Structure formats: C-alpha cells, structure tokens
C-alpha cells in the first residue's frame, strides 16, 4: 500500500512542497503543481525520496507502475549518491530501459 509523504520539488523559483505517494520504499510519485511547466502533458513525476526526478509520465498509474518495476533494482531508501553507485553503469541502463518501457520521459521534457 502506498503511503503519502511530503516532498520538495526544486524549481527555478525555489522549492515547492507537494504531497507524494510512496508506492515503493524510497520512490515517490506526485503531480506537478499547476504553476510548474504548465504546458507539459507529463504532469506525474517519479522521484527518489532525496529529490532527484527519475522520469515524468502522463498518468499517475503509469508513474506508480514504473516505481514498482524499478523498485527491485536497488535499495531506493538509501541516499541518491549511494543508489547511483549501487546501480553502476549497467544498472543505470536497466533503469532507463524500464522507465522508457513504462512510458516515462526525461523529467525536464
């Protein structure tokens, strides 16, 4: 079951607080506030609990599904740098393939 957590979204205007679901420990899914990238159809973000966005999606269900797909790759409750080191180059490629297969786009697209 997903839990709700406060999450800070870094923007050019500074951090904005949102409520995020945590469908997989350490991974959060949230909708961008209306004032952030208002023209983007990819409003749902999958992010690491430390803040870095992994991908953006057009639907919450897609972002949640992606979180469950990538959840087994590494212990996402660790800090972002540790996660990157644990994944290594091969794991990063696997991560990107899973995110694209789930409909994910670059989070700044």
N, C-alpha and C positions, 0 to 999 in steps of 0.2 A: 504494500500500500504506500502511495506517495505521501510524503509529509510536506507541509508548507514551511518555507524558510524565508527570512528577509534576505535580499540580495542587492548589492550595489552595482548599477550599470554605469561604467565610465563613459562620459560623453564629452564633446568639445566644450560644453557649458559646465562641466563638472559632474560629479557622481549624482545619480538619481536612484532613489530607493524603490524597489519593486518587491512584490511577493512572488516567490518561485516555488514550484513543486520540486521535490527531490525523488524522482522515480527510481533512481539507483543511488546508493550512498556515494556522496561526493559530486554528483552531477545534478545540475539544476536546469529546469525548463521554465521560461517565463515569456510573457508577451511584452514587446517593446511599448513603452508609453507613447501615446499619440504624437507627442512633440518630437520624438526621435525618429529620424528617417521617415517622414510621413508619406512619402511616395513609394516606399518599399512594400511589396506584397509578402515578403518574407519577414513576418512580424514575430514569429516564435523562435526563441533562441535557446540552444543547448549550450550550457556553460559549465566550466569547472567551478567548484564552490569558492575557489580563491578569486574568481572573477573572469579569467580569460574565456571568451566565447569560442566554441568549437565549430558551430555551424548555425545557419538560420534556416527556417522552414516556413512554409505557408500555413501549416496547421499544427495545433498543439499535439494531436495524436501522432503526427509524423516525428516531431521532436522527441516525444516520450518513447516512441518505438526505437528511435535511434539510440536513446540513452540506455535502453535495455540491451540493444545489440552490442554497443561498445563497452558496456559495464564489465564484461568478463576479461577485457584486455589487460587491465591493471587495477590496482587498488586506488580508486579515484579519491579516497578520503585523505590521501597524502597531499603535500603541497604541490603546486603546479610544476616546479622545477624537478622535484623527485619523480613525479609522474612522467615527465618528458624523458628523464634519464632511464626510468624503468622501461618505457616503451622502446626507446632506441630508434634508429632509422627504419628498421623493418616494421616495428610496431606502429610507427607514425604512418607508414604506407598503408598498413592494415586499417588503421583508424580512418584515414581519409577515404579509402575504398568503401568502408562500411557507411560512413556519413553520406557519401555520394549516392550509394545504392538506396539509402533511406530517403533520398530527396533533398539532402542538405546542400546548401550553397555556402560560399565564403561568407562569414558573418558580417562583413562590411559591404556586401554586394547590394 
